[in-house]
Amino acid sequence: MKFILLLASILTIVNDVWCAVAIIPADTSKNHSGYCYSAYTGPIEAAGEIKNIEGKCVQAICNDDRSIRLESCGAVSGPCGKTDVDYSKPYPQCCPKPKGC
């Protein structure tokens, strides 16, 4: 029984840590100097600023070199499926979770 509780605890922790990550290179055009920008995210004013992308379960972070780090939900599965993405919540609360049986 202790083994099952330990395994369940580890799986819960691992599930909360996994995510998908992408980097958008800095847009160095004169129109967007001084802040992070991409057509996908729009402007992000300062390095370290986090912006949730409306209608997506994604957050964008402006890096010091003006590139943008995108973080979204990783792959999720459970013995009885997974919940749907909840676009009304910010990342990571919007991510699907394993369903209990």
C-alpha positions in Angstrom: 0.0 0.0 0.0 2.8 2.4 0.8 4.4 1.7 -2.6 1.1 2.7 -4.3 0.9 5.9 -2.4 4.5 6.7 -3.2 4.0 6.0 -6.9 0.8 8.1 -7.0 2.7 11.0 -5.3 5.6 10.8 -7.8 3.2 10.7 -10.8 1.3 13.7 -9.5 4.5 15.7 -9.1 5.9 14.7 -12.5 2.6 15.5 -14.2 2.7 19.0 -12.9 6.2 19.7 -14.1 6.0 18.5 -17.8 5.3 21.1 -20.4 6.0 21.8 -24.1 8.4 24.6 -24.8 9.3 26.6 -27.9 11.5 29.6 -28.6 10.5 32.3 -31.1 13.6 34.2 -32.3 13.8 38.0 -31.6 12.1 40.2 -34.1 14.8 42.8 -34.7 13.0 45.0 -37.1 12.9 48.7 -36.3 9.1 48.5 -35.8 9.6 46.3 -32.7 12.8 47.6 -31.1 12.9 47.8 -27.4 10.5 44.9 -26.6 9.7 41.3 -27.4 7.3 40.8 -30.3 5.9 38.1 -32.6 2.7 38.0 -34.7 1.6 35.1 -32.4 2.0 36.9 -29.1 1.9 40.5 -30.0 4.1 42.9 -27.9 5.5 41.9 -24.6 7.0 45.0 -23.0 9.8 43.9 -20.7 12.3 41.0 -20.2 10.9 38.6 -17.7 7.3 39.6 -18.4 4.8 36.8 -18.7 1.8 37.1 -21.0 -1.0 34.5 -21.3 -2.2 34.1 -24.9 -6.0 34.6 -25.1 -7.9 31.6 -26.5 -4.9 29.3 -26.1 -3.5 27.4 -23.2 0.0 29.0 -23.7 2.1 31.6 -21.8 4.8 33.6 -23.5 7.8 34.9 -21.6 10.1 37.7 -22.9 13.7 36.7 -22.6 16.7 39.1 -22.1 17.7 38.7 -25.8 14.1 39.6 -26.9 13.3 36.1 -28.0 10.1 34.7 -26.7 9.7 31.4 -24.8 6.4 29.7 -25.2 5.2 27.2 -22.6 2.1 25.0 -23.1 0.7 21.8 -21.8 2.7 18.6 -22.2 1.2 15.2 -23.1 -1.2 13.9 -20.4 -2.8 10.5 -20.1 -4.5 8.7 -17.3 -6.1 5.3 -16.8 -9.5 6.8 -17.6 -8.6 9.5 -20.0 -8.0 13.2 -19.4 -10.0 16.4 -18.8 -10.5 18.9 -21.6 -8.4 22.1 -21.9 -10.1 24.9 -20.0 -9.4 28.0 -22.1 -11.1 30.2 -19.5 -8.2 29.7 -17.1 -4.6 30.9 -17.5 -1.6 28.6 -18.1 -0.9 26.1 -16.4 -4.4 25.8 -14.7 -5.9 25.5 -18.2 -4.0 22.3 -19.0 -5.8 18.9 -19.1 -5.4 16.6 -16.1 -5.6 12.8 -15.9 -9.1 11.7 -15.1 -9.7 9.5 -12.1 -11.8 6.3 -12.5 
